[in-house]
Amino acid sequence: MALRIYNTLTRSKELFRPIHEGHVGMYVCGPTVYGDAHLGHARPAITFDVLYRFLTYAGYKVRYVRNITDVGHLEHDADEGEDKIAKKARLEQLEPMEVVQHYLTRYHKDMEALGVLSPSIEPHASGHIIEQIEFVKHILDNGYAYISDGSVYFDVRKYNEKHHYGKLSGRSLENTLENTRELDGQAEKRHPADFALWKKAQPEHIMHWPSPWSEGFPGWHLECSTMGTKYLGETFDIHGGGMDLVFPHHECEIAQSVAALGHESVHYWMHNNMITIDGQKMGKSLGNFITLEQFFAGDHKLLTQAYQPMTIRFFILQAHYRSTVDFSNEALQAAEKGLARLRDAYSRLGRIAAGKQSTVDVAGIWEKCMDAMEDDLNTPIVISNLFDAAKIVNSLVDQKASISQEDLGKLKELFTVFGEQILGLRLSEGDGNQTKAYAGAVDLLLKLRQEAKANKDWATSDKIRNELTALGFTIKDTKDGAEWTL
Ligand code: ZN
């Protein structure tokens, strides 16, 4: 395979060559679990899922590490303010780990619905405090950090004398300061660009651990350097995440690795672009913050309908991962139709009878799909080729073209390999019409039950309820009838 990927560090497409032949180590920054996952969480998860799937398809043994941030992610993203999880725990009177467990379970459920495969390892920051303390000790020993009132800060100016702080985001030390605000912790720092490796916990801070410097907690950037190298080695192949993490998070990761280990850890830095909603950035304060659950249920004022998880996945893959994606109901409805076209073609494949000769070029489409994937995961091109394949299917069903037995096998494989295995689309899942018919049938049963109840025919009403429950449905009586979920 000749995969070329765009490396944020060199700002160019590079031929992918793994450090260890046949093996790939990839690390992706995972969620900070203090709230429900939204559309912005779906994009990196799906982007790197496709990379994971493609590398696996190409025969690599991939170790995919995606971390869970459950400590140290402070409100102001840098290293000031209250810990996001601790704040949620305080407001809801829960243990911080209850907050983490609750949202992590929901995150996993959403990811499964989106067809995102589980990573090989999902390490928690709070489970690696000892390793993070060791990492800080190395940075201190090498002279790139200092202790200030129980906290440990990375000495950016000192680092920048020999190395370039800002190389990933293309900044100089001076312009890394542009957006730095004056915050309470600044007095402890020698330079405003310095960032926390270890923070001394204030008395009200509920998540803290003992360390040689203070009772405290690790800085947010530290967990990824520590856990990445713990599970993938001092140097590893790919590090991914959203573009919003380039600075300061990944910039700080590079500095930490160089300061602790004497060299950089990552060969290829990959970043997915952001999702906007009607051209605006998503944000709680803007009222356009839609969780994945809300998309699946159609339960948000900006949504005109519910969307299947696979529609969301298809919608995201219709754009190249380095382009922006703008959400609108129209765009999602178009994605829904597009996916239905592919599913329809996939289900019609079984109705095609092979002839002696092919008048269609299946090998050509296969090659274009492979070339597109190898060209920095160009999923929109793969999808447009799958649409061409769907046209071929229709012309074959209508007997306007013919296909050999061998090509027919290849055509089926094209949908299975590129559609299902690599893009991770569940093509055999019921299409929109099937889903509607199925929902209609369940609604009808519940209506019959209502009627039975109105006629005091308790035997029939109980029978319908019990048998639906046995099939896995949850029936909830409401004032105007009943609601169901599976
Ligand atoms: Zn990270």
Boltz pocket constraint, residues with backbone or C-beta under 6 A from the ligand:
constraints:
  - pocket:
      binder: B
      contacts: [[A, 28], [A, 29], [A, 30], [A, 220], [A, 221], [A, 224], [A, 249]]
      max_distance: 6.0
